[in-house]
Amino acid sequence: MILVDRDEGEEHVITPGTLHILDDADNHTIKPVEDSTFLCIFTPPSPAVRTTTRTGSIR
């Protein structure tokens, strides 16, 4: 996948096993280049209302 820093216009290639930490001020976009699985952890937990689909994904 490619992580795009929208403020700086920089692109960072993220490969399997890479840990990339964002803070609440990072304006970014993730561009997948193949089928991928992601793990996102929010600390503190996101206060937004979430809907879980039947496959377990969150909308």
N, C-alpha and C positions, 0 to 999 in steps of 0.2 A: 504494500500500500504506500501511498504517498501522502504525507502530512504537509499541508500548505499553510504557512504563516501568512495570513491575509494582510497583516499590517506591514510586514517587511517584504512580502512577495517571494520569500524563500520556500523551496521545496525540500523536504527531508524524506529519504527512502527509509521505510520502516520494514525490517525483515523479521522472520520468525525468531523469537527469543529476545527481541528488543523491548526494553522498558522505556516508555516516553511519558514524562510527567508534565501535565499542563496545570497552570494555576487559573484562577477565575478571571484573569484579565487577558488570557491568550485568545486571540481571534483567529480561529483555525478552521480548516476544512480537511476532511479525509477523503482521498480518492482511491477507491479500491482498484487494483490492477488484475485481480483474480479472486476466486471465491475465498473468503477469509472468515475466521472466527475471532471475535474481539471480546476482551474482558474490560469493563469499565467499572471503576470503583470511585464513588463519590464520598468524600469526607469533609464536612459532615454530609449526611444523606441529602439528596436533592429534595427540596420541599414541594416540587411540582407534582401534580396529580398524574399518575401513570396508569395506563391501561395495558394489561398483559394479554397477548393473543393466545390462542390455543396451542401454539408451538412453543410458548414460553418467552417469546420476544416482547419487548416493551415498546409501545408507541407513545 
